[in-house]
């Protein structure tokens, strides 16, 4: 029993001492935590104090900076004001000096300028008081600009009133128009004289033609006249001289024989061709003509006759006639000059006295802006030349719009060669005719006119933009 009591006392004592120890620990921990808190509070206080000090110092620094910026800006404004004042004074001085200088000068307007025959420059001037003067100089002035000269120089010019100026201008304009007209007439006469130089020289034939082709030229009259000149010949002599129309003509009578035998055929076939042509062309188009193997330029003459008879018009810049017979070229140009003169156009004629195989690209030179009319009447069917080579020369030398009129008698050779020639080009607006027409023509064999003469034709008209 006593042992139990002692044990209990011992346990109680242990518990007491343990509790006493825990209490001490708690007290120590509480003191430690309090100390930590106090340290933390002190740190925060110091940090707050430091922050407040920094803010105070920042405000002081910021104020100093603002004060400095204000001072700098004030200095800048003061300098700017001083500079402005100086600039204004300089400007006023410059204006004053310029005004003094301007008193010595006057500005006039350059209305127009031109170059005189001696190479000097002539200028037409206008003052603010609406008076005018001419001035010549070695150095050119610029039209529609101002010219500044000393008042003394300006005053020494001969100035005229607006009414005098207008009168002078009218006289100058009239002189200019007369000069232009004279220049145009000189060019026209030069081109005409060049054309006349190419035609057949004066002869009994040309004298009669001169009568027949005035006042209005007419192809049919030429045809009839040539027929009359064969009245003394037997038809066999006529046909033997022509070799079916393919001979290179070297005798004047052969020219007449050809016209009498085939002139009507060409004329009647080409009426159909030219009706088709004017479906592709607008009236008054600017064109150039190239007539291949032209003989007496029948196709070109008939085209002019067609325009005259049907109230059509084309502005023909140039005609190139290609033919190996110089006699035929000269005869054809003789007829053609009457048509050209009647139209009163500045049309040039270029004669190329060569066979078709010998022509060059340069011979075919034309203007890109003009429509080119290529006349091939009774020529492609002739087997004596290379139509493929010809087409290549055309394609290399021509630019722009090209219209080809290919017409021949209707036979297998003509059909094959014309289609072959056409296929050498990329073409459009194709017109095809293969027919027998019955039109008025002279029958050389019977020596009679036939109102329904049988004429065969094969035709291709096409356009190619090269």
SULSUL-V970131 format. One record per pair of residues at least 24 apart in sequence whose C-alpha atoms are under 8 Angstrom apart, sorted by the first residue. I is the first residue (numbers start at 0). J is the second residue. D is the distance in whole Angstrom. If there is no record, write none. Layout:
I&J&D  I&J&D
This chain:
103&149&6  103&150&6  104&147&7  104&148&5  104&149&4  104&150&5  105&147&6  105&148&6  105&149&6  105&150&5  105&153&7  106&145&6  106&146&5  106&147&4  106&148&6  107&145&6  107&146&5  107&147&6  108&143&7  108&144&6  108&145&5  108&146&6  109&140&8  109&141&7  109&142&5  109&143&5  109&144&5  109&145&6  109&146&7  110&142&6  110&143&5  110&144&8  111&141&8  111&142&5  111&143&7  112&139&8  112&140&7  112&141&7  112&142&6  129&160&7  129&161&6  130&158&6  130&159&5  130&160&5  130&161&6  130&164&8  131&158&5  131&159&5  131&160&6  131&161&7  131&164&6  132&156&7  132&157&6  132&158&5  132&159&6  133&157&7  186&345&8  187&344&8  187&345&6  190&345&7  190&346&7  190&347&6  191&345&8  191&347&8  194&332&8  194&336&7  194&347&7  194&348&6  195&332&8  195&333&7  195&336&7  197&329&6  197&332&7  197&350&8  198&328&8  198&329&4  198&330&6  198&331&8  198&332&5  198&333&5  199&326&8  199&329&5  199&330&5  199&332&7  199&333&6  205&333&8  208&334&8  212&337&7  215&341&7  216&304&8  216&337&6  216&338&6  216&341&7  217&304&6  218&300&7  218&301&7  218&304&6  219&263&8  222&258&6  222&259&6  222&262&6  222&263&7  223&259&7  225&255&5  225&256&7  225&258&6  225&259&5  226&255&8  226&256&8  226&258&8  226&259&5  226&260&8  226&441&8  228&255&7  229&255&7  229&256&7  229&259&7  230&446&8  234&443&6  234&444&5  245&381&7  247&323&7  247&324&6  248&324&6  248&326&7  248&327&7  249&324&7  249&326&6  250&326&8  251&326&7  254&295&8  254&326&8  254&327&7  259&441&8  259&443&7  260&441&7  260&442&8  260&443&6  262&297&7  263&439&8  263&440&5  263&441&7  264&440&7  264&454&7  265&297&7  265&298&7  265&376&8  266&297&8  266&298&8  266&301&6  267&438&7  267&439&8  268&406&8  268&454&8  268&456&7  269&298&7  269&301&7  269&302&8  269&406&8  270&305&7  272&404&7  272&406&8  272&458&8  272&460&8  273&302&7  273&305&7  275&430&7  275&460&8  276&404&8  276&460&8  279&428&8  282&311&6  282&312&6  282&313&6  283&311&8  283&312&5  283&313&4  283&314&6  284&312&8  284&313&5  284&314&6  284&370&8  285&313&6  285&314&5  285&315&6  285&316&7  285&369&5  285&370&6  286&313&7  286&314&6  286&315&5  286&316&6  286&317&8  286&369&5  286&370&5  286&371&6  286&372&7  287&315&6  287&316&6  287&317&5  287&318&6  287&319&8  287&365&7  287&369&6  287&370&6  287&371&5  287&372&6  288&315&7  288&317&6  288&318&5  288&319&6  288&371&6  288&372&5  288&373&6  288&374&7  289&318&6  289&319&5  289&320&6  289&321&8  289&363&8  289&371&7  289&372&6  289&373&5  289&374&6  290&318&8  290&319&6  290&320&5  290&321&6  290&373&6  290&374&5  290&375&6  291&320&7  291&321&5  291&322&7  291&355&7  291&373&8  291&374&6  291&375&6  291&376&8  291&378&7  292&320&8  292&321&5  292&322&5  292&323&7  292&354&7  292&355&7  292&375&7  292&378&6  293&320&6  293&321&6  293&322&6  293&328&8  293&375&8  293&376&8  294&322&6  294&324&7  294&327&5  294&328&6  294&331&7  295&327&5  295&328&6  295&329&8  295&330&6  295&331&4  295&332&7  296&320&7  296&327&8  296&328&7  296&331&5  296&332&7  296&335&8  297&331&7  298&374&7  298&375&8  298&376&6  299&335&8  299&374&8  300&331&8  300&334&7  300&335&6  300&338&7  303&338&6  304&338&8  314&344&7  315&344&7  315&345&8  315&346&6  316&345&7  316&346&5  316&347&6  317&346&5  317&347&5  317&348&6  317&349&7  318&346&7  318&347&6  318&348&5  318&349&6  319&348&6  319&349&5  319&350&6  319&351&7  319&363&8  320&348&7  320&349&6  320&350&5  320&351&6  321&350&6  321&351&5  321&352&6  321&353&7  321&354&8  321&355&7  322&350&8  322&351&6  322&352&5  322&353&6  322&354&6  322&355&8  323&351&8  323&352&5  323&353&4  323&354&5  323&355&8  324&352&7  324&353&8  325&352&6  328&352&8  355&384&7  355&389&7  356&384&6  356&385&7  356&388&8  356&389&7  359&392&7  360&392&5  360&393&7  360&395&7  360&396&5  361&396&7  363&393&7  363&396&6  363&397&8  364&396&6  364&397&7  365&396&8  365&397&7  366&398&8  367&397&7  367&398&5  367&399&5  367&400&8  368&399&7  369&399&8  369&400&8  370&399&7  370&400&5  370&401&6  370&402&8  371&400&6  371&401&5  371&402&6  372&401&6  372&402&5  372&403&6  372&404&8  373&401&7  373&402&6  373&403&5  373&404&6  374&403&6  374&404&5  374&405&7  375&403&8  375&404&6  375&405&5  375&406&6  376&404&7  376&405&6  376&406&5  376&407&6  377&405&8  377&406&6  377&407&4  377&408&7  378&407&7  379&405&7  379&407&7  379&413&7  379&416&6  379&417&6  380&407&6  380&412&6  380&413&4  380&414&8  380&416&6  380&417&7  381&413&8  386&416&8  386&420&6  387&420&7  387&423&7  390&420&7  390&423&7  390&424&8  394&465&7  397&465&6  398&464&7  398&465&5  399&464&5  399&465&5  400&462&7  400&463&6  400&464&5  400&465&7  401&462&6  401&463&5  401&464&6  401&465&7  402&460&7  402&461&6  402&462&4  402&463&6  403&459&8  403&460&6  403&461&5  403&462&6  404&458&8  404&459&6  404&460&5  404&461&7  405&458&6  405&459&5  405&460&6  406&456&7  406&457&6  406&458&4  406&459&7  407&456&6  407&457&5  407&458&7  408&454&8  408&455&5  408&456&4  408&457&6  409&433&7  409&434&7  409&455&5  409&456&5  409&457&5  410&457&8  413&457&7  414&457&7  417&459&7  418&459&8  421&459&8  421&461&8  424&463&7  425&463&6  425&464&8  426&461&6  426&462&5  426&463&5  426&464&7  427&461&6  427&462&5  427&463&6  428&460&8  428&461&6  428&462&6  429&459&7  429&460&6  429&461&4  429&462&7  430&458&8  430&459&6  430&460&5  430&461&6  431&457&8  431&458&6  431&459&5  431&460&7  432&456&7  432&457&6  432&458&5  432&459&7  433&457&5  433&458&6
